[in-house]
Amino acid sequence: MTDSKGFLISFEGPDQSGKSTQLTLLAEVAEKNGLPCLGIREPGGTPVGEEIRNLLLDPEYKGMNYWTEALLYAASRAQMVADVIRPSLNSGKMVLSDRFIDSSLIYQGMARGLGVEEIYKLNMMATGNLRPDVTFVFHVSVKVSRKRLVDLCKQYGEKPDRIESEKDEFHRMVERGYRELEEMFPERIVPIDGKLQIPEIHEKIKRICNERLGLNL
């Protein structure tokens, strides 16, 4: 957990699970209520992080070694924590992160088979033991998430990135992994049914933030 004036809230789940939409809605309501707020995404968020993001998501590097992948995510995260997250928390801001350490625990630790404990230790070193105050994990089936991805790519004329292009079994492992993660960190993780209507999810997230962090959203 953070030991500063602000709060760190992370949004996790499979691609196209609705987490980014809810992060934006929470940021908007926080600002309306006079709570300084910063929304960020991973990987990226800094000049160094954006370069790393390009490497990680470029389909050209499909054969990237799994440990290379894990170390690059940790490197981007380390830069983000040093340059953006800690200064924001220390100034009293609420930081909303679209993915954080849990993504590495799931995608690299579980789905890539590198080991949750090993990836956890790596990221604790990278972030100086920074963990979110609350984590919302969004659940949707692989079928739903893949359909949303196809529709999105068609809408914007884009192609799936390197991680999105993984086979369905990889993404099924990701979804199962997030459910296992809830059992590991029940005091921090709040499961969200991604099939619910956007306003309903938003109200739940506000309620949890008010109850757990003493906010008035």
C-alpha positions as CSV (number, residue, x, y, z in Angstrom):
1,M,0.0,0.0,0.0
2,T,1.1,3.6,-0.4
3,D,2.6,5.5,2.5
4,S,1.9,9.0,1.1
5,K,-0.9,11.6,1.0
6,G,-2.6,10.3,-2.1
7,F,-4.1,7.0,-3.2
8,L,-3.0,4.5,-5.9
9,I,-5.9,2.7,-7.6
10,S,-5.3,0.1,-10.3
11,F,-7.7,-1.2,-12.9
12,E,-6.9,-4.8,-14.1
13,G,-8.4,-7.4,-16.4
14,P,-8.2,-8.9,-19.9
15,D,-8.0,-6.6,-22.9
16,Q,-11.3,-5.0,-23.8
17,S,-12.9,-5.7,-20.4
18,G,-14.0,-2.2,-19.8
19,K,-11.4,-1.1,-17.3
20,S,-10.2,2.0,-19.3
21,T,-13.7,3.3,-19.6
22,Q,-14.3,3.0,-15.8
23,L,-10.9,4.7,-15.1
24,T,-12.0,7.7,-17.1
25,L,-15.3,7.9,-15.4
26,L,-13.8,7.7,-11.9
27,A,-11.2,10.4,-12.9
28,E,-14.0,12.7,-14.1
29,V,-16.1,12.3,-10.9
30,A,-13.0,12.8,-8.7
31,E,-12.2,16.1,-10.5
32,K,-15.8,17.3,-10.1
33,N,-15.5,16.7,-6.4
34,G,-12.3,18.6,-6.1
35,L,-10.0,15.6,-5.7
36,P,-6.8,16.0,-7.7
37,C,-6.5,13.0,-9.9
38,L,-4.1,11.6,-12.5
39,G,-4.9,8.8,-15.0
40,I,-2.0,6.7,-16.4
41,R,-1.6,3.6,-18.5
42,E,0.9,0.8,-18.6
43,P,3.3,0.3,-20.2
44,G,4.3,3.8,-21.0
45,G,3.6,7.2,-19.4
46,T,7.2,8.5,-19.7
47,P,9.5,9.1,-22.7
48,V,11.4,6.0,-21.7
49,G,8.3,4.0,-21.0
50,E,6.7,4.9,-24.3
51,E,9.8,3.6,-26.2
52,I,9.5,0.4,-24.1
53,R,5.8,0.2,-24.9
54,N,6.6,0.3,-28.6
55,L,9.0,-2.7,-28.2
56,L,6.6,-4.7,-26.1
57,L,3.5,-4.3,-28.3
58,D,5.0,-4.4,-31.8
59,P,4.0,-7.7,-33.5
60,E,7.4,-7.6,-35.2
61,Y,8.9,-8.9,-32.0
62,K,6.6,-11.9,-31.6
63,G,9.5,-14.2,-30.7
64,M,10.6,-12.0,-27.7
65,N,12.0,-14.1,-24.8
66,Y,9.6,-14.2,-21.9
67,W,12.1,-12.9,-19.4
68,T,13.0,-10.1,-21.7
69,E,9.3,-9.2,-21.8
70,A,9.0,-9.4,-18.0
71,L,12.1,-7.2,-17.5
72,L,10.9,-4.6,-20.0
73,Y,7.5,-4.3,-18.3
74,A,9.3,-3.9,-14.9
75,A,11.7,-1.3,-16.4
76,S,8.8,0.8,-17.8
77,R,7.0,0.5,-14.4
78,A,10.2,1.6,-12.5
79,Q,10.4,4.7,-14.6
80,M,6.7,5.5,-14.2
81,V,6.9,5.1,-10.4
82,A,10.0,7.3,-10.1
83,D,8.9,10.1,-12.5
84,V,5.1,10.2,-12.2
85,I,3.4,8.0,-9.6
86,R,5.4,8.7,-6.4
87,P,5.6,12.5,-7.0
88,S,1.8,12.6,-7.7
89,L,1.0,10.5,-4.6
90,N,3.3,12.7,-2.4
91,S,1.5,15.8,-3.7
92,G,-1.9,14.3,-2.6
93,K,-3.2,13.2,-5.9
94,M,-5.3,10.1,-6.5
95,V,-3.4,8.1,-9.2
96,L,-5.6,5.8,-11.4
97,S,-3.5,3.3,-13.2
98,D,-4.7,1.3,-16.2
99,R,-2.7,-1.9,-15.3
100,F,0.1,-2.1,-12.7
101,I,2.0,-5.0,-11.0
102,D,-0.8,-7.4,-11.2
103,S,-0.7,-7.5,-15.0
104,S,2.8,-8.8,-14.8
105,L,1.9,-11.4,-12.2
106,I,-0.8,-12.7,-14.5
107,Y,0.6,-12.3,-18.0
108,Q,4.2,-13.1,-17.3
109,G,4.0,-15.0,-14.0
110,M,1.1,-17.2,-14.8
111,A,0.3,-17.2,-18.5
112,R,4.0,-17.2,-19.5
113,G,4.9,-19.6,-16.7
114,L,7.7,-17.5,-15.2
115,G,6.3,-17.9,-11.7
116,V,4.2,-15.4,-9.7
117,E,6.7,-15.2,-6.8
118,E,9.6,-14.4,-9.1
119,I,7.7,-11.7,-11.0
120,Y,6.4,-10.3,-7.7
121,K,9.9,-10.0,-6.3
122,L,11.1,-8.4,-9.6
123,N,8.4,-5.7,-9.5
124,M,8.8,-5.0,-5.8
125,M,12.4,-4.1,-6.6
126,A,11.4,-2.1,-9.6
127,T,8.8,0.0,-7.7
128,G,10.3,0.2,-4.3
129,N,7.5,-2.0,-2.8
130,L,4.7,0.2,-4.1
131,R,1.4,-1.5,-4.2
132,P,-2.1,-0.2,-5.0
133,D,-4.5,0.8,-2.2
134,V,-7.4,-0.8,-4.2
135,T,-7.4,-2.9,-7.3
136,F,-10.5,-3.4,-9.5
137,V,-10.3,-6.6,-11.6
138,F,-12.7,-6.7,-14.5
139,H,-14.0,-10.1,-15.7
140,V,-15.3,-10.9,-19.2
141,S,-15.1,-14.2,-21.1
142,V,-12.4,-14.6,-23.8
143,K,-15.2,-14.9,-26.4
144,V,-16.5,-11.5,-25.4
145,S,-13.1,-9.8,-25.1
146,R,-12.0,-11.1,-28.5
147,K,-15.2,-10.0,-30.2
148,R,-14.8,-6.5,-28.7
149,L,-11.2,-6.5,-30.0
150,V,-12.2,-7.4,-33.5
151,D,-14.9,-4.7,-33.5
152,L,-12.5,-2.1,-32.2
153,C,-9.8,-3.0,-34.8
154,K,-12.4,-2.7,-37.6
155,Q,-13.6,0.6,-36.3
156,Y,-10.2,2.2,-36.2
157,G,-8.6,0.3,-39.0
158,E,-5.9,-1.2,-36.7
159,K,-4.4,-4.6,-36.1
160,P,-4.0,-6.4,-32.8
161,D,-0.7,-5.7,-30.9
162,R,1.7,-8.4,-30.0
163,I,0.0,-9.4,-26.7
164,E,-3.5,-9.2,-28.2
165,S,-2.4,-11.5,-31.0
166,E,-1.7,-14.4,-28.7
167,K,-3.9,-17.5,-29.1
168,D,-7.2,-17.9,-27.2
169,E,-5.6,-20.4,-24.8
170,F,-3.2,-17.7,-23.6
171,H,-6.1,-15.3,-22.9
172,R,-8.0,-18.0,-21.1
173,M,-5.0,-18.5,-18.8
174,V,-5.1,-14.7,-18.2
175,E,-8.7,-14.8,-17.2
176,R,-8.2,-17.8,-14.9
177,G,-5.2,-16.1,-13.5
178,Y,-7.1,-13.0,-12.4
179,R,-9.6,-15.1,-10.5
180,E,-6.7,-16.9,-8.7
181,L,-5.2,-13.5,-7.9
182,E,-8.3,-12.4,-6.1
183,E,-7.8,-15.3,-3.7
184,M,-4.2,-14.2,-3.1
185,F,-5.0,-10.6,-2.3
186,P,-8.6,-10.4,-1.1
187,E,-8.0,-7.4,1.1
188,R,-7.0,-5.3,-2.0
189,I,-8.8,-6.7,-5.0
190,V,-12.4,-6.1,-5.9
191,P,-13.9,-8.2,-8.7
192,I,-16.0,-6.5,-11.3
193,D,-18.5,-8.3,-13.6
194,G,-17.6,-6.7,-17.0
195,K,-21.0,-7.7,-18.4
196,L,-22.8,-5.2,-16.2
197,Q,-24.0,-1.9,-17.6
198,I,-21.4,0.9,-17.5
199,P,-23.4,3.1,-15.0
200,E,-23.9,0.2,-12.6
201,I,-20.2,-0.6,-12.6
202,H,-19.3,3.1,-12.1
203,E,-21.6,3.3,-9.0
204,K,-20.0,0.2,-7.5
205,I,-16.5,1.6,-8.0
206,K,-17.5,4.9,-6.4
207,R,-19.0,3.1,-3.4
208,I,-15.9,0.9,-2.9
209,C,-13.6,4.0,-3.1
210,N,-15.8,5.8,-0.5
211,E,-15.9,2.9,1.9
212,R,-12.2,1.8,1.7
213,L,-10.5,5.1,1.1
214,G,-12.7,7.5,3.0
215,L,-13.6,9.5,-0.1
216,N,-16.8,11.3,-0.9
217,L,-17.5,10.7,-4.6
